[in-house]
């Protein structure tokens, strides 16, 4: 994502009185690499927009252990 597009998205999220939510998703791709993806949902009056923010490779895993 170019810096210009990211800056525009962040500017849209900062101006009020817009509402937004963030979605963080921890996934494993086909190469068995752990990734963190982030999305933003922005409420613009009658229109709701979903925007991709970033995808970063994680160096650690999140394993849930059952007791």
TORLUM-793218 format. One record per residue: residue number from 1; chain; x, y, z of N, C-alpha, C in turn. Coordinates in nm, 2 decimals. Layout:
BEGIN
<NUM,"A",<X,Y,Z>,<X,Y,Z>,<X,Y,Z>>
...
REM end
This chain:
BEGIN
<1,"A",<0.09,-0.12,0.00>,<0.00,0.00,0.00>,<0.09,0.12,0.00>>
<2,"A",<0.06,0.22,-0.09>,<0.15,0.33,-0.09>,<0.12,0.42,0.03>>
<3,"A",<0.22,0.50,0.06>,<0.21,0.59,0.17>,<0.10,0.69,0.16>>
<4,"A",<0.07,0.74,0.03>,<-0.03,0.83,0.01>,<-0.17,0.78,0.04>>
<5,"A",<-0.19,0.65,0.00>,<-0.32,0.59,0.03>,<-0.34,0.57,0.18>>
<6,"A",<-0.23,0.52,0.24>,<-0.24,0.50,0.39>,<-0.27,0.63,0.46>>
<7,"A",<-0.20,0.74,0.42>,<-0.22,0.87,0.48>,<-0.36,0.92,0.46>>
<8,"A",<-0.42,0.89,0.35>,<-0.56,0.94,0.32>,<-0.65,0.86,0.41>>
<9,"A",<-0.63,0.73,0.42>,<-0.72,0.64,0.51>,<-0.71,0.69,0.65>>
<10,"A",<-0.59,0.71,0.70>,<-0.57,0.76,0.84>,<-0.64,0.90,0.86>>
<11,"A",<-0.63,0.98,0.76>,<-0.69,1.11,0.77>,<-0.84,1.10,0.78>>
<12,"A",<-0.90,1.01,0.70>,<-1.04,0.98,0.70>,<-1.09,0.93,0.84>>
<13,"A",<-1.00,0.84,0.90>,<-1.04,0.79,1.03>,<-1.03,0.89,1.14>>
<14,"A",<-0.94,0.99,1.12>,<-0.92,1.09,1.23>,<-1.03,1.20,1.23>>
<15,"A",<-1.09,1.23,1.12>,<-1.19,1.34,1.12>,<-1.32,1.29,1.18>>
<16,"A",<-1.38,1.37,1.26>,<-1.50,1.33,1.33>,<-1.62,1.38,1.26>>
<17,"A",<-1.74,1.33,1.29>,<-1.77,1.23,1.39>,<-1.77,1.09,1.33>>
<18,"A",<-1.68,1.05,1.25>,<-1.69,0.92,1.19>,<-1.66,0.81,1.29>>
<19,"A",<-1.72,0.70,1.27>,<-1.70,0.58,1.36>,<-1.62,0.48,1.28>>
<20,"A",<-1.53,0.41,1.35>,<-1.46,0.30,1.28>,<-1.43,0.19,1.38>>
<21,"A",<-1.40,0.07,1.32>,<-1.36,-0.04,1.40>,<-1.24,-0.11,1.33>>
<22,"A",<-1.16,-0.18,1.41>,<-1.04,-0.24,1.36>,<-1.06,-0.39,1.37>>
<23,"A",<-1.01,-0.47,1.27>,<-1.01,-0.61,1.28>,<-0.87,-0.66,1.26>>
<24,"A",<-0.82,-0.74,1.36>,<-0.69,-0.80,1.35>,<-0.71,-0.95,1.34>>
<25,"A",<-0.64,-1.00,1.24>,<-0.65,-1.14,1.21>,<-0.51,-1.21,1.20>>
<26,"A",<-0.50,-1.31,1.29>,<-0.37,-1.39,1.29>,<-0.39,-1.51,1.21>>
<27,"A",<-0.32,-1.52,1.10>,<-0.34,-1.63,1.00>,<-0.21,-1.70,0.97>>
<28,"A",<-0.22,-1.82,0.91>,<-0.10,-1.89,0.86>,<-0.12,-1.91,0.72>>
<29,"A",<-0.02,-1.88,0.63>,<-0.04,-1.89,0.49>,<0.01,-2.03,0.44>>
<30,"A",<0.01,-2.05,0.31>,<0.03,-2.18,0.25>,<0.18,-2.22,0.27>>
<31,"A",<0.27,-2.13,0.30>,<0.41,-2.16,0.33>,<0.43,-2.18,0.48>>
<32,"A",<0.32,-2.19,0.56>,<0.32,-2.21,0.70>,<0.39,-2.10,0.78>>
<33,"A",<0.38,-1.97,0.72>,<0.43,-1.85,0.79>,<0.31,-1.78,0.86>>
<34,"A",<0.34,-1.74,0.98>,<0.24,-1.67,1.06>,<0.23,-1.53,1.02>>
<35,"A",<0.11,-1.47,1.00>,<0.09,-1.34,0.96>,<-0.01,-1.27,1.04>>
<36,"A",<0.01,-1.14,1.06>,<-0.09,-1.05,1.12>,<-0.15,-0.96,1.02>>
<37,"A",<-0.28,-0.96,1.00>,<-0.35,-0.87,0.90>,<-0.44,-0.78,0.98>>
<38,"A",<-0.45,-0.65,0.93>,<-0.53,-0.55,0.99>,<-0.62,-0.49,0.89>>
<39,"A",<-0.75,-0.47,0.92>,<-0.85,-0.41,0.84>,<-0.92,-0.30,0.92>>
<40,"A",<-0.97,-0.20,0.86>,<-1.05,-0.09,0.92>,<-1.18,-0.08,0.85>>
<41,"A",<-1.29,-0.07,0.93>,<-1.42,-0.05,0.88>,<-1.46,0.09,0.92>>
<42,"A",<-1.49,0.18,0.82>,<-1.51,0.32,0.84>,<-1.66,0.35,0.81>>
<43,"A",<-1.73,0.41,0.90>,<-1.87,0.45,0.88>,<-1.88,0.59,0.82>>
<44,"A",<-1.92,0.61,0.70>,<-1.93,0.74,0.63>,<-2.07,0.77,0.60>>
<45,"A",<-2.15,0.79,0.71>,<-2.29,0.82,0.69>,<-2.37,0.70,0.64>>
<46,"A",<-2.42,0.71,0.51>,<-2.50,0.60,0.45>,<-2.41,0.49,0.39>>
<47,"A",<-2.28,0.51,0.40>,<-2.19,0.42,0.33>,<-2.08,0.37,0.43>>
<48,"A",<-2.06,0.24,0.43>,<-1.96,0.17,0.52>,<-1.85,0.12,0.42>>
<49,"A",<-1.72,0.16,0.46>,<-1.61,0.11,0.37>,<-1.52,0.02,0.46>>
<50,"A",<-1.48,-0.09,0.39>,<-1.38,-0.18,0.45>,<-1.24,-0.15,0.38>>
<51,"A",<-1.14,-0.13,0.46>,<-1.01,-0.10,0.40>,<-0.90,-0.19,0.46>>
<52,"A",<-0.82,-0.24,0.38>,<-0.70,-0.32,0.42>,<-0.59,-0.23,0.47>>
<53,"A",<-0.54,-0.25,0.59>,<-0.44,-0.16,0.64>,<-0.30,-0.22,0.62>>
<54,"A",<-0.27,-0.34,0.67>,<-0.14,-0.40,0.65>,<-0.14,-0.55,0.67>>
<55,"A",<-0.03,-0.61,0.63>,<-0.01,-0.76,0.66>,<0.14,-0.77,0.69>>
<56,"A",<0.17,-0.81,0.81>,<0.31,-0.83,0.86>,<0.33,-0.97,0.90>>
<57,"A",<0.45,-1.02,0.86>,<0.49,-1.15,0.91>,<0.53,-1.15,1.06>>
<58,"A",<0.48,-1.25,1.13>,<0.51,-1.25,1.27>,<0.62,-1.35,1.30>>
<59,"A",<0.70,-1.32,1.40>,<0.81,-1.41,1.43>,<0.77,-1.51,1.54>>
<60,"A",<0.66,-1.48,1.61>,<0.61,-1.57,1.71>,<0.47,-1.63,1.68>>
<61,"A",<0.43,-1.73,1.75>,<0.30,-1.79,1.72>,<0.21,-1.77,1.84>>
<62,"A",<0.09,-1.78,1.82>,<-0.01,-1.77,1.93>,<-0.08,-1.91,1.94>>
<63,"A",<-0.03,-1.99,2.03>,<-0.09,-2.12,2.05>,<-0.17,-2.12,2.18>>
<64,"A",<-0.29,-2.17,2.17>,<-0.38,-2.18,2.28>,<-0.36,-2.32,2.34>>
<65,"A",<-0.33,-2.32,2.47>,<-0.31,-2.45,2.54>,<-0.43,-2.48,2.62>>
<66,"A",<-0.48,-2.60,2.61>,<-0.59,-2.64,2.69>,<-0.54,-2.71,2.82>>
<67,"A",<-0.60,-2.69,2.93>,<-0.56,-2.75,3.06>,<-0.65,-2.86,3.10>>
REM end
